[in-house]
C-alpha cells in the first residue's frame, strides 16, 4: 500500500506540473502577443518618421525628426547609407543666407558662429532639429514642409517655410531629382535689414568620410581631380559643367548636378580617417553656390540632381542630364 500511495502521489504531482506549465505557457503567449503588438506599433512610428523611395536600385529617405532633409542614400552596389547625419548642419539639405551679420551672443548665439547672418537651415540649429509640418509619400515622390531653424542659435525657428519634393528622374533609375522652395516670412525692417547679395547653398551636402576622392565632371567621360586639406574653411572648385562627384575606394560614387549654381562650389573633407559611419564626426562636404539677394519676403525655388553608381554610370547619366537641363533656371521673387 505504501508503494501504491507513492505512485499515486507521483502521478498527481506530474499532472499538476503539466497543468502549471500549460498555464505559464498560455501567459507567455499572451505576453508575447502584447510585446509583438508594442513592437509593431514602434515599427509603424519608425516607418512614419523615415519615408523612403526604393526603385530596386536606389533608396533615398527623408526623416521627420531631422527637418525632413535627406538622411538616407544607398544603392544596389553600395547598400550602406552614405549621408552624414552627425548633427543638424550635416545631411543633404536646404540652406540660405540673407541680411547683415549680427552679434547675438547675449541672446544665446553660439560664439563659434558670431556674428552671423539670417541663416535658415532645414535640418535645424546648432542644438536642435527643425520642426516638420507636412510629411507624406505619394506613389512616386516624397513631400515635406519644414519650419527651419536659424543655424547660429540653439533653438530659434526662422520666419520661413521650406518645401521639398523628392522623386526619381523618369527613365533614369540611378538619378534622384530634388525640387526645393524657400518662402521667407520675415518682418519688413527687422534686425537683419534689407536684402544684400549672399551665397546660397544649392544644396548643402555631407557624405560619409570614405567618399574621399573628389572629381569635377568635364563631359564625355572625362574628369578632373580636386583636392583640399581638411576644413573648414572649405576649398573652392569651378566645375565647368556644374557637376562634382565623390568616390570611395571600391569605385562607387555620388554626383551632385546643380545647373543653377553660378559661383565656385565649396567642397572638402572634415576630420581624418576614412569612416563609413553616417554618425561619425569626419565627413565629406560639397555645396554648389548661387548668388542671390534674398529679401524679407522673398520666394526662391530651384532643382538639383543626385546620381549614384560607378564612375562610368555617373558619366553616362551626367551627360544625359546636362543635355536636358543645362539651361535650368531658378524661380525667384524678391
C-alpha positions as YAML, in Angstrom:
chain: A
units: angstrom
residues:
- id: 1
  name: UNK
  ca: [0.00, 0.00, 0.00]
- id: 2
  name: UNK
  ca: [2.84, 2.36, 0.75]
- id: 3
  name: UNK
  ca: [4.40, 1.80, -2.66]
- id: 4
  name: UNK
  ca: [1.00, 2.28, -4.36]
- id: 5
  name: UNK
  ca: [0.47, 5.52, -2.45]
- id: 6
  name: UNK
  ca: [3.83, 6.81, -3.61]
- id: 7
  name: UNK
  ca: [2.98, 6.00, -7.22]
- id: 8
  name: UNK
  ca: [-0.37, 7.79, -6.95]
- id: 9
  name: UNK
  ca: [1.27, 10.80, -5.36]
- id: 10
  name: UNK
  ca: [3.97, 10.99, -8.02]
- id: 11
  name: UNK
  ca: [1.40, 10.75, -10.80]
- id: 12
  name: UNK
  ca: [-0.71, 13.51, -9.32]
- id: 13
  name: UNK
  ca: [2.37, 15.71, -8.95]
- id: 14
  name: UNK
  ca: [3.29, 15.03, -12.57]
- id: 15
  name: UNK
  ca: [-0.10, 16.10, -13.90]
- id: 16
  name: UNK
  ca: [-0.23, 19.15, -11.64]
- id: 17
  name: UNK
  ca: [3.22, 20.17, -13.00]
- id: 18
  name: UNK
  ca: [1.94, 19.83, -16.57]
- id: 19
  name: UNK
  ca: [-1.09, 21.94, -15.73]
- id: 20
  name: UNK
  ca: [1.10, 24.65, -14.24]
- id: 21
  name: UNK
  ca: [3.36, 24.59, -17.31]
- id: 22
  name: UNK
  ca: [0.35, 24.91, -19.60]
- id: 23
  name: UNK
  ca: [-0.88, 27.86, -17.57]
- id: 24
  name: UNK
  ca: [2.53, 29.56, -17.75]
- id: 25
  name: UNK
  ca: [2.73, 28.76, -21.46]
- id: 26
  name: UNK
  ca: [-0.63, 30.48, -22.07]
- id: 27
  name: UNK
  ca: [0.54, 33.51, -20.09]
- id: 28
  name: UNK
  ca: [3.78, 33.57, -22.08]
- id: 29
  name: UNK
  ca: [1.84, 33.53, -25.32]
- id: 30
  name: UNK
  ca: [-0.32, 36.43, -24.12]
- id: 31
  name: UNK
  ca: [2.82, 38.36, -23.09]
- id: 32
  name: UNK
  ca: [4.46, 37.60, -26.43]
- id: 33
  name: UNK
  ca: [1.38, 38.85, -28.27]
- id: 34
  name: UNK
  ca: [1.39, 42.08, -26.24]
- id: 35
  name: UNK
  ca: [5.13, 42.60, -26.87]
- id: 36
  name: UNK
  ca: [4.65, 41.90, -30.58]
- id: 37
  name: UNK
  ca: [1.85, 44.46, -30.72]
- id: 38
  name: UNK
  ca: [4.06, 47.04, -29.00]
- id: 39
  name: UNK
  ca: [6.95, 46.40, -31.39]
- id: 40
  name: UNK
  ca: [4.54, 46.54, -34.30]
- id: 41
  name: UNK
  ca: [3.40, 49.99, -33.21]
- id: 42
  name: UNK
  ca: [7.01, 51.10, -32.73]
- id: 43
  name: UNK
  ca: [7.81, 49.92, -36.26]
- id: 44
  name: UNK
  ca: [4.91, 51.95, -37.61]
- id: 45
  name: UNK
  ca: [6.21, 55.04, -35.83]
- id: 46
  name: UNK
  ca: [9.68, 54.43, -37.26]
- id: 47
  name: UNK
  ca: [8.28, 53.94, -40.74]
- id: 48
  name: UNK
  ca: [6.32, 57.17, -40.40]
- id: 49
  name: UNK
  ca: [9.40, 59.09, -39.29]
- id: 50
  name: UNK
  ca: [11.59, 57.87, -42.16]
- id: 51
  name: UNK
  ca: [9.94, 57.93, -45.58]
- id: 52
  name: UNK
  ca: [11.80, 56.21, -48.39]
- id: 53
  name: UNK
  ca: [11.62, 55.77, -52.13]
- id: 54
  name: UNK
  ca: [13.05, 52.50, -53.45]
- id: 55
  name: UNK
  ca: [13.07, 51.64, -57.16]
- id: 56
  name: UNK
  ca: [15.02, 48.41, -56.70]
- id: 57
  name: UNK
  ca: [18.34, 50.12, -57.47]
- id: 58
  name: UNK
  ca: [18.41, 53.25, -55.30]
- id: 59
  name: UNK
  ca: [16.99, 54.02, -51.87]
- id: 60
  name: UNK
  ca: [16.54, 57.62, -50.73]
- id: 61
  name: UNK
  ca: [14.93, 58.67, -47.46]
- id: 62
  name: UNK
  ca: [13.84, 61.79, -45.58]
- id: 63
  name: UNK
  ca: [13.47, 61.94, -41.80]
- id: 64
  name: UNK
  ca: [10.67, 63.73, -39.97]
- id: 65
  name: UNK
  ca: [12.84, 64.01, -36.85]
- id: 66
  name: UNK
  ca: [15.60, 65.75, -38.81]
- id: 67
  name: UNK
  ca: [13.75, 68.50, -40.64]
- id: 68
  name: UNK
  ca: [12.68, 66.16, -43.46]
- id: 69
  name: UNK
  ca: [16.13, 66.60, -45.02]
- id: 70
  name: UNK
  ca: [17.69, 63.66, -46.87]
- id: 71
  name: UNK
  ca: [19.18, 61.35, -44.25]
- id: 72
  name: UNK
  ca: [19.44, 58.15, -46.27]
- id: 73
  name: UNK
  ca: [21.03, 57.40, -49.64]
- id: 74
  name: UNK
  ca: [22.16, 53.95, -50.74]
- id: 75
  name: UNK
  ca: [22.08, 51.82, -53.87]
- id: 76
  name: UNK
  ca: [22.40, 48.22, -55.02]
- id: 77
  name: UNK
  ca: [26.19, 48.28, -55.40]
- id: 78
  name: UNK
  ca: [26.69, 50.31, -52.18]
- id: 79
  name: UNK
  ca: [23.95, 49.24, -49.74]
- id: 80
  name: UNK
  ca: [25.19, 51.32, -46.80]
- id: 81
  name: UNK
  ca: [23.92, 54.82, -46.05]
- id: 82
  name: UNK
  ca: [26.33, 57.50, -47.30]
- id: 83
  name: UNK
  ca: [24.64, 60.57, -45.77]
- id: 84
  name: UNK
  ca: [26.42, 62.02, -42.75]
- id: 85
  name: UNK
  ca: [23.84, 62.73, -40.03]
- id: 86
  name: UNK
  ca: [26.15, 63.69, -37.14]
- id: 87
  name: UNK
  ca: [24.35, 66.97, -36.40]
- id: 88
  name: UNK
  ca: [21.62, 69.26, -37.83]
- id: 89
  name: UNK
  ca: [24.13, 71.04, -40.04]
- id: 90
  name: UNK
  ca: [25.07, 67.90, -41.97]
- id: 91
  name: UNK
  ca: [22.58, 65.82, -44.07]
- id: 92
  name: UNK
  ca: [21.63, 66.78, -47.65]
- id: 93
  name: UNK
  ca: [19.53, 69.86, -47.13]
- id: 94
  name: UNK
  ca: [18.46, 73.40, -47.93]
- id: 95
  name: UNK
  ca: [20.50, 76.28, -46.51]
- id: 96
  name: UNK
  ca: [20.11, 80.00, -47.22]
- id: 97
  name: UNK
  ca: [21.65, 83.32, -46.13]
- id: 98
  name: UNK
  ca: [20.21, 86.84, -46.00]
- id: 99
  name: UNK
  ca: [20.70, 90.24, -44.42]
- id: 100
  name: UNK
  ca: [23.53, 91.59, -42.33]
- id: 101
  name: UNK
  ca: [25.59, 89.61, -39.83]
- id: 102
  name: UNK
  ca: [24.66, 90.17, -36.19]
- id: 103
  name: UNK
  ca: [26.28, 89.56, -32.82]
- id: 104
  name: UNK
  ca: [23.52, 87.94, -30.78]
- id: 105
  name: UNK
  ca: [25.67, 86.22, -28.17]
- id: 106
  name: UNK
  ca: [23.72, 87.98, -25.41]
- id: 107
  name: UNK
  ca: [20.67, 86.05, -26.66]
- id: 108
  name: UNK
  ca: [22.43, 82.68, -26.68]
- id: 109
  name: UNK
  ca: [24.02, 82.79, -30.12]
- id: 110
  name: UNK
  ca: [26.93, 80.37, -30.46]
- id: 111
  name: UNK
  ca: [30.26, 82.17, -30.08]
- id: 112
  name: UNK
  ca: [31.62, 79.95, -32.84]
- id: 113
  name: UNK
  ca: [29.01, 81.37, -35.22]
- id: 114
  name: UNK
  ca: [29.00, 85.05, -34.28]
- id: 115
  name: UNK
  ca: [28.43, 87.46, -35.88]
- id: 116
  name: UNK
  ca: [26.13, 85.60, -38.29]
- id: 117
  name: UNK
  ca: [23.53, 86.43, -40.92]
- id: 118
  name: UNK
  ca: [19.94, 85.19, -41.15]
- id: 119
  name: UNK
  ca: [20.65, 81.54, -41.98]
- id: 120
  name: UNK
  ca: [17.64, 79.19, -42.00]
- id: 121
  name: UNK
  ca: [18.68, 75.55, -42.05]
- id: 122
  name: UNK
  ca: [16.34, 72.70, -42.99]
- id: 123
  name: UNK
  ca: [17.92, 70.27, -40.52]
- id: 124
  name: UNK
  ca: [17.89, 72.64, -37.54]
- id: 125
  name: UNK
  ca: [20.06, 74.90, -35.39]
- id: 126
  name: UNK
  ca: [23.30, 74.10, -33.59]
- id: 127
  name: UNK
  ca: [21.44, 72.46, -30.71]
- id: 128
  name: UNK
  ca: [18.09, 71.28, -32.05]
- id: 129
  name: UNK
  ca: [16.31, 69.74, -35.02]
- id: 130
  name: UNK
  ca: [13.78, 71.59, -37.17]
- id: 131
  name: UNK
  ca: [10.01, 71.05, -37.00]
- id: 132
  name: UNK
  ca: [8.19, 69.35, -39.86]
- id: 133
  name: UNK
  ca: [4.58, 70.38, -40.57]
- id: 134
  name: UNK
  ca: [3.81, 68.18, -43.59]
- id: 135
  name: UNK
  ca: [5.32, 64.80, -44.37]
- id: 136
  name: UNK
  ca: [3.97, 62.33, -46.89]
- id: 137
  name: UNK
  ca: [4.78, 59.77, -49.55]
- id: 138
  name: UNK
  ca: [2.86, 59.52, -52.79]
- id: 139
  name: UNK
  ca: [3.21, 56.77, -55.39]
- id: 140
  name: UNK
  ca: [6.31, 58.28, -56.97]
- id: 141
  name: UNK
  ca: [7.51, 61.07, -54.68]
- id: 142
  name: UNK
  ca: [8.12, 62.32, -51.16]
- id: 143
  name: UNK
  ca: [6.91, 65.71, -49.98]
- id: 144
  name: UNK
  ca: [7.74, 67.66, -46.83]
- id: 145
  name: UNK
  ca: [7.19, 71.12, -45.42]
- id: 146
  name: UNK
  ca: [9.54, 72.33, -42.70]
- id: 147
  name: UNK
  ca: [9.83, 75.30, -40.38]
- id: 148
  name: UNK
  ca: [13.63, 75.70, -40.44]
- id: 149
  name: UNK
  ca: [15.77, 76.92, -37.58]
- id: 150
  name: UNK
  ca: [18.46, 79.59, -37.51]
- id: 151
  name: UNK
  ca: [21.81, 77.84, -37.55]
- id: 152
  name: UNK
  ca: [23.64, 80.13, -35.11]
- id: 153
  name: UNK
  ca: [21.02, 79.83, -32.37]
- id: 154
  name: UNK
  ca: [20.41, 76.81, -30.13]
- id: 155
  name: UNK
  ca: [16.65, 76.65, -30.65]
- id: 156
  name: UNK
  ca: [15.17, 79.51, -32.68]
- id: 157
  name: UNK
  ca: [12.75, 78.91, -35.53]
- id: 158
  name: UNK
  ca: [13.29, 81.02, -38.62]
- id: 159
  name: UNK
  ca: [10.44, 83.06, -40.02]
- id: 160
  name: UNK
  ca: [10.32, 80.92, -43.13]
- id: 161
  name: UNK
  ca: [8.90, 77.79, -44.74]
- id: 162
  name: UNK
  ca: [10.90, 75.24, -46.69]
- id: 163
  name: UNK
  ca: [9.28, 72.75, -49.03]
- id: 164
  name: UNK
  ca: [10.93, 69.79, -50.71]
- id: 165
  name: UNK
  ca: [9.86, 67.28, -53.37]
- id: 166
  name: UNK
  ca: [11.90, 64.09, -53.86]
- id: 167
  name: UNK
  ca: [11.48, 61.74, -56.83]
- id: 168
  name: UNK
  ca: [13.38, 59.67, -59.38]
- id: 169
  name: UNK
  ca: [14.22, 61.19, -62.75]
- id: 170
  name: UNK
  ca: [11.98, 59.43, -65.31]
- id: 171
  name: UNK
  ca: [13.77, 56.58, -67.14]
- id: 172
  name: UNK
  ca: [16.97, 57.14, -65.12]
- id: 173
  name: UNK
  ca: [16.83, 54.76, -62.13]
- id: 174
  name: UNK
  ca: [20.21, 55.93, -60.78]
- id: 175
  name: UNK
  ca: [19.10, 59.58, -60.65]
- id: 176
  name: UNK
  ca: [17.12, 61.45, -57.97]
- id: 177
  name: UNK
  ca: [15.63, 64.85, -58.80]
- id: 178
  name: UNK
  ca: [15.08, 67.30, -55.94]
- id: 179
  name: UNK
  ca: [12.83, 70.36, -56.04]
- id: 180
  name: UNK
  ca: [13.34, 72.90, -53.25]
- id: 181
  name: UNK
  ca: [11.47, 76.02, -52.17]
- id: 182
  name: UNK
  ca: [12.14, 78.74, -49.62]
- id: 183
  name: UNK
  ca: [9.37, 81.14, -48.58]
- id: 184
  name: UNK
  ca: [10.76, 83.90, -46.39]
- id: 185
  name: UNK
  ca: [8.29, 85.36, -43.90]
- id: 186
  name: UNK
  ca: [10.49, 87.86, -42.12]
- id: 187
  name: UNK
  ca: [9.04, 91.17, -40.99]
- id: 188
  name: UNK
  ca: [9.95, 94.19, -43.06]
- id: 189
  name: UNK
  ca: [12.66, 96.32, -41.42]
- id: 190
  name: UNK
  ca: [13.65, 93.54, -38.99]
- id: 191
  name: UNK
  ca: [17.07, 93.38, -37.36]
- id: 192
  name: UNK
  ca: [18.74, 91.73, -40.39]
- id: 193
  name: UNK
  ca: [17.76, 94.67, -42.57]
- id: 194
  name: UNK
  ca: [17.43, 94.99, -46.32]
- id: 195
  name: UNK
  ca: [18.40, 92.39, -48.87]
- id: 196
  name: UNK
  ca: [22.04, 92.04, -49.83]
- id: 197
  name: UNK
  ca: [23.83, 89.61, -52.08]
- id: 198
  name: UNK
  ca: [24.66, 86.39, -50.26]
- id: 199
  name: UNK
  ca: [25.91, 82.97, -51.26]
- id: 200
  name: UNK
  ca: [23.18, 80.31, -51.22]
- id: 201
  name: UNK
  ca: [23.96, 76.60, -50.89]
- id: 202
  name: UNK
  ca: [22.02, 74.79, -53.62]
- id: 203
  name: UNK
  ca: [22.14, 72.44, -51.77]
- id: 204
  name: UNK
  ca: [24.40, 71.68, -48.77]
- id: 205
  name: UNK
  ca: [25.59, 68.04, -48.87]
- id: 206
  name: UNK
  ca: [27.51, 65.94, -46.35]
- id: 207
  name: UNK
  ca: [28.63, 62.39, -47.11]
- id: 208
  name: UNK
  ca: [30.49, 59.74, -45.11]
- id: 209
  name: UNK
  ca: [34.24, 60.36, -44.93]
- id: 210
  name: UNK
  ca: [35.22, 57.30, -47.02]
- id: 211
  name: UNK
  ca: [33.95, 59.04, -50.18]
- id: 212
  name: UNK
  ca: [37.22, 60.95, -50.24]
- id: 213
  name: UNK
  ca: [38.08, 61.02, -53.95]
- id: 214
  name: UNK
  ca: [36.67, 64.22, -55.44]
- id: 215
  name: UNK
  ca: [36.29, 64.91, -59.14]
- id: 216
  name: UNK
  ca: [34.71, 67.61, -61.30]
- id: 217
  name: UNK
  ca: [32.97, 66.34, -64.40]
- id: 218
  name: UNK
  ca: [34.26, 67.68, -67.74]
- id: 219
  name: UNK
  ca: [31.88, 65.86, -70.09]
- id: 220
  name: UNK
  ca: [32.24, 62.89, -72.48]
- id: 221
  name: UNK
  ca: [33.54, 60.64, -69.70]
- id: 222
  name: UNK
  ca: [36.37, 62.98, -68.68]
- id: 223
  name: UNK
  ca: [37.05, 64.04, -65.08]
- id: 224
  name: UNK
  ca: [39.34, 66.43, -63.21]
- id: 225
  name: UNK
  ca: [40.71, 65.51, -59.80]
- id: 226
  name: UNK
  ca: [40.09, 68.01, -56.99]
- id: 227
  name: UNK
  ca: [41.96, 68.10, -53.69]
- id: 228
  name: UNK
  ca: [41.63, 70.04, -50.46]
- id: 229
  name: UNK
  ca: [43.05, 69.60, -46.93]
- id: 230
  name: UNK
  ca: [40.54, 69.06, -44.12]
- id: 231
  name: UNK
  ca: [38.43, 72.10, -43.30]
- id: 232
  name: UNK
  ca: [36.58, 74.28, -42.75]
- id: 233
  name: UNK
  ca: [37.47, 76.58, -44.31]
- id: 234
  name: UNK
  ca: [36.35, 74.67, -47.37]
- id: 235
  name: UNK
  ca: [38.08, 74.53, -50.69]
- id: 236
  name: UNK
  ca: [36.75, 76.16, -53.85]
- id: 237
  name: UNK
  ca: [36.16, 74.42, -57.18]
- id: 238
  name: UNK
  ca: [34.80, 75.58, -60.52]
- id: 239
  name: UNK
  ca: [33.18, 72.52, -62.12]
- id: 240
  name: UNK
  ca: [32.69, 73.65, -65.72]
- id: 241
  name: UNK
  ca: [29.51, 71.60, -66.23]
- id: 242
  name: UNK
  ca: [28.21, 72.20, -62.70]
- id: 243
  name: UNK
  ca: [28.68, 68.61, -61.57]
- id: 244
  name: UNK
  ca: [31.03, 67.14, -58.97]
- id: 245
  name: UNK
  ca: [31.37, 63.58, -57.71]
- id: 246
  name: UNK
  ca: [32.74, 61.81, -54.63]
- id: 247
  name: UNK
  ca: [34.07, 58.24, -54.83]
- id: 248
  name: UNK
  ca: [35.04, 55.56, -52.31]
- id: 249
  name: UNK
  ca: [37.89, 53.07, -52.80]
- id: 250
  name: UNK
  ca: [35.65, 50.43, -54.39]
- id: 251
  name: UNK
  ca: [34.79, 52.76, -57.28]
- id: 252
  name: UNK
  ca: [31.25, 53.65, -56.25]
- id: 253
  name: UNK
  ca: [30.34, 57.30, -56.23]
- id: 254
  name: UNK
  ca: [27.74, 60.01, -55.82]
- id: 255
  name: UNK
  ca: [27.47, 63.08, -58.05]
- id: 256
  name: UNK
  ca: [25.66, 66.36, -57.49]
- id: 257
  name: UNK
  ca: [24.43, 68.19, -60.58]
- id: 258
  name: UNK
  ca: [23.27, 71.73, -59.80]
- id: 259
  name: UNK
  ca: [22.80, 73.65, -63.06]
- id: 260
  name: UNK
  ca: [21.52, 76.77, -61.24]
- id: 261
  name: UNK
  ca: [24.84, 77.30, -59.44]
- id: 262
  name: UNK
  ca: [26.63, 80.46, -60.54]
- id: 263
  name: UNK
  ca: [29.66, 80.66, -58.23]
- id: 264
  name: UNK
  ca: [32.60, 78.50, -57.17]
- id: 265
  name: UNK
  ca: [31.49, 75.42, -55.20]
- id: 266
  name: UNK
  ca: [32.51, 74.76, -51.61]
- id: 267
  name: UNK
  ca: [33.95, 71.30, -51.04]
- id: 268
  name: UNK
  ca: [36.37, 69.27, -48.99]
- id: 269
  name: UNK
  ca: [36.91, 66.80, -46.17]
- id: 270
  name: UNK
  ca: [36.32, 67.39, -42.48]
- id: 271
  name: UNK
  ca: [38.35, 65.37, -40.00]
- id: 272
  name: UNK
  ca: [40.68, 62.48, -40.72]
- id: 273
  name: UNK
  ca: [40.28, 58.77, -41.34]
- id: 274
  name: UNK
  ca: [38.01, 57.04, -43.83]
- id: 275
  name: UNK
  ca: [34.98, 56.25, -41.71]
- id: 276
  name: UNK
  ca: [31.86, 54.88, -43.39]
- id: 277
  name: UNK
  ca: [29.79, 55.61, -40.27]
- id: 278
  name: UNK
  ca: [27.00, 58.13, -41.03]
- id: 279
  name: UNK
  ca: [27.05, 59.33, -37.40]
- id: 280
  name: UNK
  ca: [30.80, 59.98, -37.24]
- id: 281
  name: UNK
  ca: [32.28, 63.47, -36.98]
- id: 282
  name: UNK
  ca: [34.56, 63.20, -40.04]
- id: 283
  name: UNK
  ca: [32.73, 63.69, -43.33]
- id: 284
  name: UNK
  ca: [32.93, 64.99, -46.90]
- id: 285
  name: UNK
  ca: [31.21, 68.21, -47.92]
- id: 286
  name: UNK
  ca: [30.06, 69.84, -51.12]
- id: 287
  name: UNK
  ca: [27.80, 72.83, -51.73]
- id: 288
  name: UNK
  ca: [27.05, 74.30, -55.15]
- id: 289
  name: UNK
  ca: [26.68, 78.07, -54.74]
- id: 290
  name: UNK
  ca: [24.30, 80.64, -56.19]
- id: 291
  name: UNK
  ca: [24.44, 84.41, -55.52]
- id: 292
  name: UNK
  ca: [21.05, 85.86, -54.59]
- id: 293
  name: UNK
  ca: [19.65, 88.92, -52.78]
- id: 294
  name: UNK
  ca: [17.06, 87.33, -50.51]
- id: 295
  name: UNK
  ca: [14.74, 89.91, -49.01]
- id: 296
  name: UNK
  ca: [12.39, 89.60, -46.02]
- id: 297
  name: UNK
  ca: [9.55, 88.28, -48.23]
- id: 298
  name: UNK
  ca: [11.48, 86.52, -50.97]
- id: 299
  name: UNK
  ca: [10.50, 83.20, -52.55]
- id: 300
  name: UNK
  ca: [13.28, 81.09, -54.07]
- id: 301
  name: UNK
  ca: [12.92, 77.79, -55.94]
- id: 302
  name: UNK
  ca: [15.42, 75.53, -57.65]
- id: 303
  name: UNK
  ca: [16.12, 71.93, -58.69]
- id: 304
  name: UNK
  ca: [19.19, 69.73, -58.50]
- id: 305
  name: UNK
  ca: [20.00, 66.09, -59.28]
- id: 306
  name: UNK
  ca: [21.78, 63.31, -57.36]
- id: 307
  name: UNK
  ca: [23.40, 60.49, -59.38]
- id: 308
  name: UNK
  ca: [24.84, 57.28, -57.88]
- id: 309
  name: UNK
  ca: [26.84, 54.33, -59.17]
- id: 310
  name: UNK
  ca: [30.16, 53.63, -60.86]
- id: 311
  name: UNK
  ca: [32.25, 56.35, -62.48]
- id: 312
  name: UNK
  ca: [31.12, 55.12, -65.89]
- id: 313
  name: UNK
  ca: [27.46, 55.24, -64.88]
- id: 314
  name: UNK
  ca: [27.85, 58.73, -63.39]
- id: 315
  name: UNK
  ca: [29.42, 59.97, -66.63]
- id: 316
  name: UNK
  ca: [26.65, 58.49, -68.75]
- id: 317
  name: UNK
  ca: [23.86, 59.95, -66.64]
- id: 318
  name: UNK
  ca: [25.54, 63.33, -66.23]
- id: 319
  name: UNK
  ca: [25.97, 63.68, -70.00]
- id: 320
  name: UNK
  ca: [22.25, 62.98, -70.39]
- id: 321
  name: UNK
  ca: [21.22, 65.38, -67.62]
- id: 322
  name: UNK
  ca: [23.45, 68.17, -68.91]
- id: 323
  name: UNK
  ca: [21.93, 67.81, -72.35]
- id: 324
  name: UNK
  ca: [18.45, 68.05, -70.86]
- id: 325
  name: UNK
  ca: [18.87, 70.66, -68.11]
- id: 326
  name: UNK
  ca: [21.90, 72.83, -68.81]
- id: 327
  name: UNK
  ca: [19.61, 75.86, -69.16]
- id: 328
  name: UNK
  ca: [17.74, 75.24, -65.90]
- id: 329
  name: UNK
  ca: [16.93, 78.46, -64.04]
- id: 330
  name: UNK
  ca: [15.86, 79.33, -60.52]
- id: 331
  name: UNK
  ca: [12.46, 80.85, -59.76]
- id: 332
  name: UNK
  ca: [12.87, 83.95, -57.66]
- id: 333
  name: UNK
  ca: [10.57, 86.69, -56.46]
- id: 334
  name: UNK
  ca: [12.04, 89.49, -54.38]
...
